[in-house]
Amino acid sequence: MGDGFDYFVVFAEMRTGSNFLETNLNAFEGFTCHGEVFNPHFIGYPNTTHILGVTQADREADPAALIATIRDRTEGMGGFRFFHDHDPRVLDICLDDPRCAKIILTRNPAESYVSFKIAQATGQWKLTNVKRRKDSKVDFDAKEFEEHVAALQEFQVYLMNRLQVSGQTAFYVDYEDLQDVEVMNGLAAFLGSEERLEKLDESLKKQNPSPLSEKVSNFDAMERAISGLDRFNLGRTPNFEPRRGPAVPGFVTGARAPLLFMPMRGGPEAEVLAWLADLDGVPVETLPTQMNQKGLRKWKRSKPGHRSFTVLRHPVARAHAVFCSRILPRGPGTFADIRKTLRNFHKLPIPGDQPGEEYDVAAHRAAFVAFLEFLKANLNGQTSIRVDAHWASQSAALQGMAQFVLPDLILREEEMRPALTRLAGEVGYPDARAPGAAEADSPHALADIYDEEIEALAAQVYQRDYILFGFGPWG
């Protein structure tokens, strides 16, 4: 046995051939697969009371101890099968351990779904004697099938990502590969064994060898439903933005009000902060902020009934506001280095100094269009300039927040006046004034240059936000 791995895990699902794979792994003298040892309803196999002396109660109390037992007390190399709905505590243990060999078994989801339905109908989950085979036609349920596929894909993507970020690889095997002894021997080589099988174990039989058309009673409906699925994810909106963190230090709480504002950079921050400060009659600069995650948890515990919120701004208005406040002018709070690079390298047609009288509406429109073109390249990872939080997609910002906490309320700028007044009343401020509306951007307002071309370009730049949040044309 090689010294690369200490134990193995077979990531699979029901009706993917995992029993057959386990049987053939156990045909090697050097391997022992102990079944579904982390199935929440039994340990190893139905009616089994323990694995190597570890009971189900022991396992519940300490899953890591069972893994250590399998690793240390199995003769040869031990392992187990793991499905997506097994004990989730096990995933971090195995996926973070490079001494754990990962085997990923997959099957055509249509085949696995129909096989599962037949097993449900017949009560026959394994077949060792063909004469005892039970048969049944099943009904295809489109909604159930979509949920089946979604669960499989979610788990597979999760496994792939965890292996990628930790620099590991897995041995991938498909259901059809299980009949190939050479593949089984290749798996043994992957696990570090020089042992080879001459033939496969034939004790388990394929339960439903007929084509799907003979196993599904409403096969026409199944064909129509599956034809509507985007198998290759052709409708996916590409996303090349870097993942964002939760940005907790930028969150702001009320001075006394149990409210947590999770700002969306480039949105109506100043207006919301002024409103939040006004609730308790304090200056904006005294509002609590710059907390770490520990401090924010402490605040939450101290404020029962607290509420959190963020405010979205229409993508084209947000991009224009950022352009007018951070890129076009010079001075404190602006992005001087980025401005210089945009002007000199990306040829953004903006003045070298502060915009003056010669910078008219036509010049402003041309500069803003060029800025949107830059954002399109920037968000697609095609520039060396950082994807700043002020123009990163709002969907990416929310995903970052979700790593720590999701806002209770996700408001749109145009609805925040009545919504925040209502929210203040719910937390004990019935006489709260509505937040002020944002002032028009300067030196030229968006309304002065907005047209169908700008809207179409913004919709390309922020396609994910338009789709996920349902934004229509601005105004």
Phi, psi and omega in degrees: 000138180286173183252019182279325184232151177256333179200174183223159174227135176259108175276118184211189174218171177298141176066031175253000182096018184292329176297318181293319179297317179298317180301319182281331171297320180287348175287341173280137179294334186269359183234146171221117175261126189265016178084202183273076189288344179244022171297127184296345185258346176200176180240111179086288182215154174306139178075005174270139184260340181200163172237115180052037177088353179269120182275172178296322178295319176299317181297317180299321182288327186205085180298328181297327180294324178292320176299316179297323179295315178298319181293318191264334188249356175283137175286120189085215179256128179258162178193188182201166176263142183224125178255165187297337182258016175277179186308110184293342179296338184286331187300311181298322181298311184284314186291334179271358184256105180293348177275358176262121178281132180255125176243125183244115182256128180232164177208150173313119185297332176294318178295315183293325179294312181294320178299319178296316180296321179292318178298321176299317184289325185263340185076011182252110184256343176220149181227120176245342180232114184302328182295339181263010182295133176255145184234152178196143169268144184236159176270138177271129178246111187300316182295317179297321180293319178298320178295322178299311181295318182298319180295318179297312183295319181300316181291319180296317179295320179299312180300313182300316181295317180297321178291322179298310186289340178261003176070032180248170175225167180231164172265112181267133179221134180263159179309318182293334181288343186295341180272003184253112182297330180293325176294318178299320179290328175294323176296319178299319178296320178300321180283352175100014181258146174264358179290144179225147176267145175273330177207164181278157173291129184251017183288327177267137182247149174294127188279325187228077187282349183285160180293161182302325182299337179265354183252346183245125185289326179248057186299325179299318178295323178296316179300316181295317182294315182291328179295337179275350179279141179272081187300325182261013176056044183293335181273004182295136174275113182302143180221108182250011178291146172294147178292141183256151176278177183289344176058039183302320181302339179275352178290151182229135177252164173292156178298315173231333181298137181280057183237138178241117177263124180251090191297141169261107184305140183088356179263194182281058184297310185300319182293318180291318180296320177297319178295317181296319179292323182295333180304320182250008177064041181239159174293148181303320185292349179265357179297136181295130178206189179058034175276152169267180184296323179296316180295323180290323176298319179298317178300317181298318179295329183276353183234073177303139181081012180298155177230147179233150183204159171221164183232122177273148174241146178306134186306318182289324177291322180293315179298320180293320180297319179293319179300316184285333184259333186245334187251311187292312182277173172240150179132187182302138177085355179264167181262081189298314182293317179296319178303315181297316180293319179297321182285317186275321185263315182270000174059038175293124187280069178240155182296152177294329179245197179300142178296133181248202183295331181289345180275085186269186183299319180297318179294322181294318179298315181297320181292319181292321176300317179296324177295318177298322177297319176298315180300323179300315179290319183298313181289343176267010177072028185253009177230164179272352181282142182299152170277096185286150181300335182289337178233003172300155180298146180291333176294321177294321179296318179295321177297323176294314177304320185296343176295338177243308181202143174265144176292145174295320184238133171243103185261158170259149186306319184290346180249003189288333182298303177291326184292317181287327175298317178295318180298318179299319178298326182289337181250020171101018179234071186292338183258018183297140175280154178288149176295152178286157177278150179293140176288155178297146179294154177230155011279353178223138181283155178301322182300336182284340185236348187296135174204183184297326180295316179295317179299315181297320180292316178298323179293331174287316182298315186247046183303318181298318180294319179299318182286311187290326183254357176072028179295138171254192178301147182293150175091000000 
